[in-house]
Amino acid sequence: MRWLLTWVFGLLSLPQVQAQIVQPADPHYNVVALRVEFAPDTSRFTTGDGTFSGLQFPLEPKVDPLPHDAAYFQAHLDFLEHYVGIASAGNTMISTYLVPEIIRLEHQMASYSPIGEESESDSEIVKLAALVRDSWNEADQISAFDPMQLEHGKTVFILFHAGVGRDIELIGTTLDKTPQDLPSIFMGSELLTRLGAGEVSFKGIPVNHSMIIPRTETRSGLNSITDEAFLLELSINGLLAASFMSYLGVPDLFNTDTGESVIGPFGLMDPLGIFAYGGLFPPLPSAWTRTAVGWVDPKEIQDLGSYELMAGEVARIEISKAEYFLLENRVRDPGNRGLTLQVFKDGGYSTQTIPEVQDNFNRFNIEGFQGGVVTQANSYDFALPGWDSDQEQYNGGILIWHVDERQFAHAGNNNRSRLAVDIEEADGAQDIGFDGNVGAPFDFYFEGNPSSVSLPSGRIIPLYENRFGPDTNPDSRTNGGGDSFLIIEDFSESGPIMSFSFRKSHDGSVTELGSTFLEVQADAEGSVSSIANYSVVFTGSEVVVPGIGRMNAQVRPAFSATNIATIDKEGGAASTFKRYAITNQGLELAQSIMLPTQLVAFSPVVHHADAHYVQFTGSDRSEVLRITESIQSYSLNDPALGIAATDEGIYVFGQSQAGPLDAPPVWTYQLDHDAGSPVIGRDRTGLWGAIPRSRDLLFLQPDGFVIRVAAAAYFGEDLFSKAVAMADLNQDGVLDIVTTVGDKVVAFSQGGALLPPFPIQIGARATSSPLVYESGESVVLIVTATDGNIYAMDLEKGREMVSGFPLSAGFSLEAVPLISGDSLTVVTNAGVLRSYRLNDIDRVLWSEKYGGPQNTSFVALDRQIAEITSLLSATETYNWPNPIRDGSTFFRCMTKESSDVSVTVVDAAGSLIDSITFTTSAGVPYETRWTTDAASGIYYARVKARSISGATDSRLIKLAIIR
């Protein structure tokens, strides 16, 4: 029994099955256990012969010893009853019932064993579902069990089978190889139904789940050096407790892909917890597990200051609703009385007391155990690490758990870089699960933690800091690497009452300002704006001014200094324009006008030159209403797409044309209803705009031409967002278009050329149109994403995130945020309004949805830049990518004047390969895609330009094709 965990660590891997959603546990459960054996076999691929009487070991086991009769299994059920009562602090109690009959199935054990490389596939796991179905159906037929003895409450089903658990990796060991043993697993209702075993009942009680637990985990092996038999002795107690937690919906907290430990021995749902002390008694569940099932109510810590935690208490410090830290005070040996075990053996009960961790009784060696089935422990947390290599005793301390609930929808604890539940190891190395590391007593936070490293010179460097913050190791940063703004420090000495201090960090480029919970749901139609120093949230159907009031709104309102202009439609009535004023008394209705239209409000309310404008649409026409004290109506024989307020006046966009209100169109095109909101701007090239669609972007050129940029040309099957922003990103005096494609932020020049350093990839699908601001010489973009993070990219530094970002704001973000002054405000899907200060902001270029509070969708640029000296810009004439590996590249150029451009491609011998032509506007990068099937080799491309004034220029590009 020496060095148990050398066999288990990093090897155990229970089959991963989708667990139930974690809900608060009930006050009481009935646990009904059934013993099942199989048709006898003589196979060398299973342990024993499949019956409860047919298991023999070369040595007498001390852990879970024979005989495995009814009293033996009842002893394990007694353990479960006691463990759940202690772990839940009395909040959940169980009553256990052992079905008196042993069920023998017609088939041998091997027929129920999932095997091979596809052992975790439905085609193999269905064998275990058949075991559940066959066992409980047979028991229903022959058992005399009386269901009337069950107490009120839900019933939990356990299937004890006559085999040994296949829960330890056998390859590479000298343990007996029995690959047709059965893995231990909790099978939930969804899985059983999917595998055809959902219609099972026992004595009228539906069996919609079942734990599958072996009689023992003890295995025999052969010492390859001495040629002597040995036993790897493991109890099923830890496995039984973990399986009950699986029934409650708690997910495994180890890496279920590899079986490697993640949270170590600091919680139940990890192999190092399940098999702590040989599985005799596991530690209590982690703070997150106990919180999730309602067994502990964490203290919510928001105010700065000092706090105390009693043994078993939990505190929660929030980064966001989705991501937070849990602190718990775990004491291994309360009262310093040592460990007392109640043990069942040979039909009777006895106790064994171990005063402290010893050579022959510790996490790795339980030779000092007297033998039997452990039914109770006076302190289950005695299983926590408490002994170092110098045999010094430690009694626990504060554990810090980093929880990111968003990860449960993805990889859970299988992705080391973004764990759902992570233990912050205070000794400085996040190494549980690596290189045989199994956790240490120095992973607790406490004053006097001696964790250090000795250099060859003899110098000792302390590793432990009595604090946890953004600059410590481990650090308090978010899973995405952004700042959490949290510092926890001044931990006291370990003991039944521990103290610590909490404060916020204020360094770096961004500072947290605070949050407010709104009773709203803010989705992709939502956005944030501001009025009279108040943040305002538009949800898509309602406007909320926190602390002031709320109102209905069909479309996004226009916001001015103290007014909110909305379109409302109550019941079947016509649309009504309503203007509210914020006063000392709250929101007051200042104006209300019923609108003379039966069409549907389409555009946001736009405020321009003391008037409000709204575009309404029908199936084949639209109209724009100009609203002051009276109403003017402008009709368009084209369905609506949007309006913009330029320095020339209102521009109207339809499905086939765009131009000034009540004037001939400037641009014509053909769209469908897939198009998003247009934007328009003025720079040194003139007035131009863009219309986003999912599969292409339309660029409305200053000369009236329209060009399209297809998403497929750059991004394959990924689609453009239908929300864009307009700003001069490369500071060349010409506006650019910035939008998103899936999890990428992209930007194009007026000529449709992809700008460097784009695309920039973020951690999840982007949801908002980008916001843009200047910081010194840099331009910074901000976008939100479905992962609840806020991303900020410094274009001066390529694809690098701004220091402190991404910020973790919640479970998901879809509403467009706001930059107002130096403040960034977002609203999560759950309705949490969060604000941050941008410490290095100089000028806002695109502040919110539609560019500003008045929804103008317009930018005027007055930046002047140095004039291009030659017709073809030397720095903007090239092809990318180069070399060409997939037969496709883009030729790019920028001309001083509007020009006709030709590109002629020849091989090294001068033979013509291809030629292409296109036109450019002055001072704007253009690019065109070239696809070729030319063979590998060196080629040359001559780029020639002739301007409208007759000037000419040419440049030579050397390109390589690699097949």
N, C-alpha and C positions, 0 to 999 in steps of 0.2 A: 504493500500500500504506500510505499515511499514515492515521492515526487509524482503525485497523481496528475498534476496539471501539465506535465511534459507530454502526456498522452492526449490531453483534451484541448489545450489552448491552440487556437487557430485551426482546429480540425473539425470541431462539431459544426454541423450545418443542418438544422431542421428544415424540411421542405418548406419553402415560402409559399404561404397561401394567404389570399386577401383576407385580412381580419375584419371583424365587424367594426362599425364606427364606435369610437369610445364614447360611452355615455356614463353618467354617474351611476355607480353601483346601487343595487337595491339594498334595503336593510337586511334581507334574509333570502337565502337560497336553500333548496333541497338538493343534495348531491346523491345521485343514485349510481352505484357502481356495479358492473357486471363482469364476471370472470369468464373468459372464453378460451377454450383450447381447441386444437385442430386434430384432424385424423393423423395418427402416429406416422412418423417417417423415419427413415434411416439415412437421410441425406447429410452429407458432410458440409453442405452449404447453408445449413441452419444450425442454430445452437439448441441442443436438446432434441427431443423427438416430437415436439409440438404439444405435449401434454404437461400438466402441472406436476405429474409424478416422474417425469422422464428427464429431469435436468440433473446432471452430475458434474461436479467440479473436481479437479485433481487435488485441491486443497479445501479445507473447510473455511468458507467465507465468514468474516466477522461483520461485514456491512450487509444489512438485509439478508440474514442467514436463512437457510432452509430450516423447517419446511415452509413452503409458501402456501399456507392453508388460509382458511377464512380469517382466523385471528391475525395473521400476518398482514393481510390486506386491510383489515379494519384498523390496525395500528397506523398504517399509512394514511388512512382517512382521518384518523384522530389527529395526526400531524397537520393535515391540511386545515382541519377545523380550527386548531389552535393558531396556526400561522395566519390565517385570514383574519381572525379576531384581533390578533396583535397588530398586524400590518395596517388594518383599517382603523385602529384605535377604537374598536367596538362599533364602528359605523356599519359594518357588514358582518353578519354571523351566518354560519352554515350548519345544517343538520345533515348527517351522512347516513346512507342506507346501503348496505351490501346485499345484493340479491343473493339469496341462500344457495341457489343452484349454480353449478358449473355447466356452462353450455359447451357441448362438443359439436363442432361443425363437420360437415361431410368432407370438406376439402382439406388438403394439407396446407401448412403455413405458406409454402412457396407460391401457391396459386394466388395469394393475396399480396405478394411482395412486388412493389414497383422496382424494376431493374433496368440496367443498361444506361446508355448516355441520355436517353429520354425519360429517365426515372421520375423527373419532376413535371412531365407533361401530363395533360389530361388523359391521354391514352394509357398511361401507366398508373397514375394516381386513382383512376377509376377502380383499380383493384382494392384499394383501401376503402373506397366508398362501398364496394360490395361487401367488405368485411363488416362495416357498420350495419348495412342493410341486413345481411344474413344473420348476424349475431342478435340484433334486437328483435328481428322477426321470430327467430327460434325461441328466444327468451319469452316473448309474448305468448307463444304457444304452450310452453311446458312449465313456466315458473309459477309458483304459488304466491309470488310477491303481491302484497295488498297495497294498492295506491292510496287507500284511505288513511294510512298512517302518515302520509306526507303532510307537512305543515303548509300553511298558506304561503304562496310565493312561487317564484320560477324554479324550474327543475333543471339541474345540470347533469349531464350523462357522461360517465367514464366507462371506458372499455379496457379492463385489464386483460392482457393476453398472455399466453403461456410461453412466449418467446423472450429473448433478450433484445433490447433496443439496438437498432442499427443507427446509432447517433454519434459514433466516433469513427473517424477516418481510420481504416484498417491498413490501407496501402502504405508501405514504408515502415510498418511496425512488425513485431513478432507475435502479435495477438492472433488468435485463431481467425482464419478468414472464413466468414460466414455471410456472404453477400446477399443471401435470401432471407435474412432476418428482416423484421419489419421496422421501418422508421417510426419514431414517435411524432405525433402530429395532432393538432386540433383541427377538426373539420367543421367549418361553419355551415350555416343553412344555405348560403348562396352556392358554395362549392358542392354540397351534397345534392342540391337540386340540379345543378348543371351536369352532374355526373350520374343522374338517374336514381339517386337514393333519397329523394326528398319526401317520399310518401311512406314514412316508417313511423310506427307508434309502438308504445309499450304500455300495456294495461290502460289504454285509452289516452295516454299522454303522448303528444307528438314528439318524436325524436328528430329534431331538425338540426342537430349538431352532435358531436361526440368527441371526447378526447380518446386517443389511442395511446395507451401507456403500457410498457412492458412489465413483466413481473420483477425484473431487476435490470440494472445496467452493468453488473459485474461480468467481466470476461476473463477467460483464461488465455495464457500465452506460454511461450517457451523462451527461456533465456538462451540466446544464441551463443553465449560464451560458456556458461556452466552446463548447458543442456538440461536445466532444471525447469520444472513447471512453476509458473507464478500466476497470481490473480491481480488484475486491475479491478479494484473494488470501488464501485460507485453506487450510491443510493438513488432511488427514484424520487426522493422527497422534493428536491429542487425542481425536477422536471414536472412533478405533479402541481406544485405551486405556480410555475410559469404557465402551464397549460390552463389552469383556472383563470389566470390573468388574460390569456388569449381569449377565453370564453367571454370575458368582460369587454373584449374589443381592443385590448392593449397590444400594439404591434411589437414584434421583436426589435430589440435595440442593438443587435449586433449586425454585422454584414452578412445578410442572408445569401448573397451570391457566393461568398468564399468561406463562410463560417467563422471569420476572424472576429475577435473581440473588438468592441468599440467603447463601451462604457465600463468595461472591466468588471471587477468584483464589487462595484459601488452600487449596483442595482440588480434586481432579479432577472430582467429580460436579456441576459447576456450569458454565454457559456461559463464565464468566470464567476458569475453569480449563481447560475443553476447548479454548478458542480463545486461550489465553494465547500471546503472541508469534505471533499468526496461526495458532495450532494447530500450530506447528512442534514444540514440546515443552511438554507440560503440567507443572504442578507435581506433586509427589508427592501421593497421596491424603491426606485429612485423618486426624488421629489416630483419629477414630472408625472410619473406613473400614478403616484398617490393623489396628485392634484387632478389628473385627468379623470379618475374614477370617483372623485368626490370624497376621498378619505382624509384630505387635509385642505384647509382653506387658507391660501397664502396671505400673508400681510402685504398689502399693496404699498410700496414705498415710492413716494413722489417728492416729498419735501426733503431738502438737504438737512443733514444732521447725523446724530449717532443713534444706533438701534441695537436692541438685544434680541437674541434668539434662544429660546429654551430648547432642550434636547427634543428632537422630532419636529420642531416648528420649521415653517418654510416662509421665505419672503420672496416677493416678486418685484423686480425692477424692470420696467418696460422700455424697450427700444421703440416698439410699435405693438399693435395688437397681435401681430403675427410673430414677432421676434422679441425675445426677452431673456432675462437671466433669472434663474431660481437659486436661492441660497438656502441651504438647510444645515442645521447643526446635528451632526451624527455622532453619537457617543457609543463606543464599542462596549464599554463595561460600566454602566451606571452604578455608582456606589462602590466601585472597585471591589466587587464581591466575587469576581471571576465568572466562569461559565458553568451553569448547571443544566444538565440534560436529563430529561426523563426518557428512559429506554425500555422498550418492550423486547423480551427474549424468553423463549421456553415457556410461554404461557403466562409470564408474570412481568411486573414493572419494577424497575429500580432506578436510582439516580446516579449520575456520575458528575462530579464537580472538578473542573480544571481551573486552578487559580489564575493562570495566565497562559499566554502562548508559550509552548514548550517545544523542545527538539522533536519529540515524538507525537506532538499534537499541534499542528499548524495548518496553514492553507495547502501545503504541499505534502504533508505526511500526517496520517491519522493512525499510526501504529498504536498510539496510546489510547485509542477508543476501546472501550470494554466489549463492544459487540452488541448487535441487535438492531432494532428499528427505532430511530429517534422519533418520539411523539411530541416532545415539547422542548423548547430552549428558553431559558430566562431572558436571554438577549440575543436575538437573531443577528443583530449588527456586530456581535463578536466575530462574525465571518469577515468583517471588513479588514483590510490590511492594518496590522498593528505591531509588526515586528520587523526590525531592520537587520542587515547583515551582521551587525555587532550585537544582536540579540537584545537591543534596547526595546522597551515596550512603549507604545504610543496609543492614545485613547481616542483618536479621531480628530474632529474639528469641523470647520465649515467647508462644505462642498459647494462649488459654483457650477451650475448647469447652464449651458447655452442652448436655448430652445428656439427652433425655427419651424413653426407648424406648417409653413408652406411646403417644406420638403417631404411631408408625409404623402403629398399628392404626386411626388416624383420618385426619388430613389430611397426615401427614408434615411436609414443609416448606412446605405451602401455606397454613397458618394463621399469619400473622405474630405473633399474640399467644401462640401455643403451638407453637414449633418443635420438631421432633425433634432436629435438630442445628443449633446456633446458634453463630456466632463472636462472642465478646465483644470488641467493637472498643475497644481501649484508648484511642483518641483521644477518647472520651466521647460520640460520636454513633453510635447504631446505625442507620446510614444506607445500608449496602450494599443496592443494589437500588432506592433512592429517588433521584429527581432526577439520574439519571446517575452516581451514586456507584459507583465500581468498586473500592473498597478502597485503603488507603494504607499506607506503611511505618510509620505511627504507630499502626496497629492491633495491633502487637506490644507486649508488655509488656517494658520494659527500662529500667534506670536511665539517665536523660538523655533520655528521650522528650520531644521539644520541642513536642508538640502544644499549641497555645494559640490564642487569638483576640484580635485587635486591635480596640479600641474606637475610635470616631471621635476621641476625645480623645487618642489615642496610647497609652493605657494598654493593656498586654498582660496578659491573664488566662490563666494556665495551665489547660489542660483535663485534663492527665494527672496522675493521682495514682499514685504507685508502690505502689499497693495495690488490692485487689479485695475488696469486702465489702458488707454490706447497705446502707451509706450512700454508696457510690461510684456513679459513672456511667460505664459500666454497673455494675449491682449484682449481688450474688450471690444474690438472692432466687430462689425456685423459679418454675417456669412459672406456677403458680397465684397467685403474688404473696406467698407466705408466706416465713418466715425459713428459710434453710438453715443458719444458725449458723456459717457458714464465712467466714474472713478469710485471704486470701493476700496477702502483702506483701513488701517489701524485695527486689524483683527486682534482680538484678545487671545490669551492663552486658552487652549482647549479645555472644555469643561461642560457641565450640564447647563450653564448659562454663558453664552458668548456674545460679545459686542463687536460692532464694526461701524465705520463712518461711510457716508455716501455724499458725493458732490458731483457737480457737472464740470466737464472740461470746456474751455472757451477758446482754445487755440485753433489755428488753421484758417482755411479759407471760408468755412461755413460754420454757423453757430445755430443751435436749436433754440427756438423762441417759445414754443409751447404748442398745445393741441386743445381742440374743443370737439366734443362729440355732438353731432347733429342727428336728429331723428329723420334721416333721409337716406335714400339709395342713390348714389351718383355713378352713372354708367357712362358709356361712350358719348352720349348726347350732352353730358354735363360739362361744366366749365366753372372756373373761379374768376371773379372780377372784384372791383372795389368801388366804394362810394363813401365819401365823407369819413375816411379813415376806418371804415368797416370792410372786412372781407365779405363778399357776397357769393353764394353758390347758386348756380342754375343747374337743376337736376335733369332738365329735358322737359319737364312739365310744371316745375315750380321754382320760385325764387325764394331763397332763405337768407335773411340777414340775421346772423346770430345775435341773440339778445334784443332784437328789435321787432322782427315779425317775418311773415312769409306771405306769398301771394301766388296765384296761378299764372302760368305763362305758356303760351303755345310755342313760342320761339325764344331764342336768347334775347333778353332785353338790351337796350342801350343804356349805358350808365354815364351820367355827367356828375358834376360836383356834388349835388344834393338830390338828384332826381333819378328815378328808375322808370323807363318807358317800356311798357309791355303790350303784348297782344293777348287778350283773354277771350275765351269762348265758353260760356256757361250753358250747359244743356244743349238745346237745339237752336239757341239764339245765334244771331250773326256775330261775327268777330267784333271785338271792342278794343279800341286803343285806350290804355289807361296809363296815366303818369302819376307816380307817387313821389312825394317829397319826404325826406327824413327831417324831422323836427325834434324838439325836446320831448314831445309827447309820443314819438315813435313814427310809424309810417302813416302818412295822411294822403288820401286820394286828392290830387290837385287838378286832374283833368280826366274826363271820360267821354269818348266819342264813339258812337256806333258806326261801323264802317260799311260803306255801300258796296259790298262785294259778297258773292256766294262762293268765291274760290277759297282755296286752303292757303293759310299763311305758310310761306316757304322759307324766305330769307330771315336772318335776324333783323331786329329793329336797328336801323342805321341812323345815326345823328349827324347832320351836316348843315352848317350855315343856318342855325336856328330852326331847322325843320327836321322831322323824323320821316324816314322812308321805310316801306315794307313791300316786299314782292310777294304776290299771291299767284298760285298756279292752278291750272286745270289740265285736262288731258291734251289739249292742243293749243292752249293760249295762256297768257299770263297778264298780270297788270301790276303796276307799281303805284302805290298811293303815297302822295306827299302830304304829310299831316302837320298843320300848324294849328291855328284856331279854326281853320277850315280844312277841306280836303280837296286835293287835285288828283285825278286819276289818269294814268298813262297806260295804254293797251299795247300788247305785243302779240303778234300771231305766232307765238313760240312758247312752249312750256318753260317754266322758270328754271334758272340755274343759280342765280345770285345777283347781288348788286354790290357796288363798291363806290366809296366817296373819294374822288380824286381831287387834285388841286384845280382841275377844270370843271368839276361838278360830278354828278352821279353817272356812273357807267352801269349799264344793264347787261346781264349775261343770260342768254337763253340756250336751248338745246342745239341751235344751229347758227347763232349769230351773237355778236357782242359789240357794243358801242355806246356813245353818249345817250342819255335819256332824251327822248323826243328828237332824235337825229338819226341819219342813216348809219347803218352798222359799219364798223371799221374792220371787223374780222368775221369771216364766215367759215363754218366747219360742220361736220356731222357727228353727233354724239348719240348716246343713249342715256338711260336713267342711271347708269353706273357712275356718272361723274360726281365729283365732290365740289367743295366750295372754291370758287376762283379767287385769285389774288392779282393785284395790279400794282405797278410801281413806275416811278420816273427816275431815270439816271441820265448820264451824259449821252446815251444813245437815243433817248426819247422815252415815250410812254409804251410799256409792254406788260404782258400779263401771262398767267399760266392757269391751266385747268387740270386738276388731277383726276385721273381715272385709275382703276385697279390695274389695268394692263398697259397703260401708257400715260405719258404726260404730254399735254398740248402746250406749246410755247407760242404765244401770240406776239409776233415780232413787231417792232416799231413801224416797219414799212407795210404792215397789213398782212404779211404772209403768216402761215401757221405751219409749224413743224412738230413732228411727233417723236417722242423717245419711248421706245418699247421696253417694258420691263424684262421681257424675255432675252433681249440682246445683252443684258448685263447680268441678270439674276435668275435665269432659267424659269422655273415655275413659280417663283415668289412674286407676290403682287405688291404694287404700290399702295400706300395709305392714301385715303381720299382727303387728307388734311395736309396742307403745306404751309410753309412760312417763306418770307421773302426778306433777304438781307444781303449786304455785301460781305460775303464770307472771306474772300481772299484779298479784300481791301484794294481792289483794282479800279474802283470808281464805277463798276457795273454791278447791278443787283444779281443775285443768284437765287435759285430755288432749292430749298431744303425740305426733305420729307423722310419717310421711313419705308423700309421694305422688310417685313417680318421682324427679325431681330437685328436689323442693320439700319443705321442712319446714313442717308445718301444726299448728295447735293450736286446740282447741275448748273452750268453756266447758261446764260441767255440763249446761246447757240446749241444747247442740248448736250454739251460735253460734260462727262463726269469729272468733278473736281477732285484733286488730291487734298487730303489723304483718304478720301472716301472710297469704298464704304467703310464705316466704323461699326464693328459688331458690339452689341451689348449682351446682357445675360439672359434676356427673354424677349418675347415679341413686344415691340414698341406700341404704345397705345395713343399717345397724344401727339398733336402737331408740335414740332420743336419750338422752343423759345430761344431767343438769341440775345446775348449782351456782349459788350466789350469790357475787357479787363486789361488795362495797360495796352500793350501792343497785340494782345491776343483777342480772338473771337471765341466765345464759349457757347456751346449748344446744350440745352437741357431737354431731356425727354423722359417720360414715365413709361412703365412697362407692366405687363401682366404679372410679373413676380413681385409687385409692390414696391419696387425700387425706383429711385430718382437718379438718373444718370446725367453727368455733366462732363462734356468733352472739350478740352482745350485744343483748338485747331493749330495753334502755334507749336504745340508739342506732338503733333501727329495724332495718333489714336489714344493718347494718354488721358486717363481720367483726371479731373480736377481733384486736388488733395481733399480728402474727406468724403468723396463720393465713391460708389453710389450710396445714397441714403435709404435706409429701410423705413418705409412709411406705413406699410400695412400688407394685407393679403394680396390686394390687387389695386391697380390704379388705372382708370380709363378716362376720367374727366381731365380736360386740359387745365394745367396749372396757371399760376399768375406770378409775374414779376412786377412788383410795385415799389419804386424806390430801390432800396437794397434788400427787400424782403421777397422770399419765394414762398408761395402758399399753394398747397395741394389739398385735394379732398379724396379720400379713399372710397372704394366702392361701398364700404360699410358706413360711410358718412362721418369719418373722422377728419376734421380740418386741422392740418399741421402747417406750422410756419417756421421758416429758417431765415437767418440773416446771411446774405452773401457779402463777405467782408472785403472782397476785392473787385467790386463792380464799379464801372465808370459810366457806362451809357447803355441803355436798353434799346435794342434794335427791333425786337419783336416780342411783345410783353405778354400776350395772352391770345385766346382764340380770336380770330379775325383781326389780329394785330394790335388791338387796343380796346378800351372800354366802350367806344362808340361804334365798334364793329365796322370800321371803314374798309378793311381789307386792302389798305393802300400804304405804300411807303414812298417817300420822296428822298432821294439821295443827292447830297450836294458835295460829296467828296471829289476832290481833284487829284489826279495822279500824273506822274511824269509821262510825257508823250512817247509813244513807240517810235523809235528812230528809223526802223526799216519797215518795208511793207509786210514782210513775214517776220513775226517775233521769233528770235532765235531760241528763247527758252520755252516757247509754246509750240514748236514744230518738232514732233516726234511721233513714234508709234508705241503703243503699249498693249499687251505685254510684249516684251522682247527679251529673250527669244520666244518664238511662236511655237507652242507645243501641241495645241489642239486644232490647228488649222484656222484660227481666227485671231484677229488683232484689230485695234482701232488706230486710224490715222488722225492726228490732231494738229490743228494750227490756229493761229490768231493773226489777223491782218490789221494793218493800220487804217485801211479804208475798206469799204464794201468791195468784195472781189469775187472773181471766178477762179476756182482753184482746181488744178488737175494733179493727180498722183499717178506716176508711171513706174511700174515695178519691172525690173529686169533681173536676169540671173548673172552670175559672175562672168559669163561669156558675152553678155550684152543682149541676149535674146529676150524679146518682150514676153512677159508673163501675164500682165494684166494692167488695166488703167481704169481709174475712176475719176469722176468730177463732182463738184458741189460748189455752193456759193456761201459766202460769209458776210456778216455785217461787221462794221468797224469796231475794233477793240474788244471783241467778244470771242472767247475760245469756242471752236467748233470741232467736232470729231465725227467720223463715219466709220462704220464697221466694214472690214474686208475679210472675206472668207476665201480660202484657197485650198486646193488639193496638191499644191506643188510639193516636190520631194524635199527631203532634208538638204540643207545647204545654206550658203551665204547669198543674199540678194541685196539689191539696192533699189531705193525708192526716190525718184526725183519729184519734189513737191514744187509746183510752179503756181504763181499767183499773178493775176492781172486785175488791177483795180479799175473802178469806174472812171478814174481820171487818166487812165492809160499807163500808170506806173506798173512795173513788173519786178518780180523778185523770185528767186528759187533757192531751195536748200536740198541737200542730199542726206538721206537716212540709210544707214547700214542695218540690215535686219537678218536674223538667223531663223531658220525653220528647223525644228527638231521633231522627227517622227518617232 
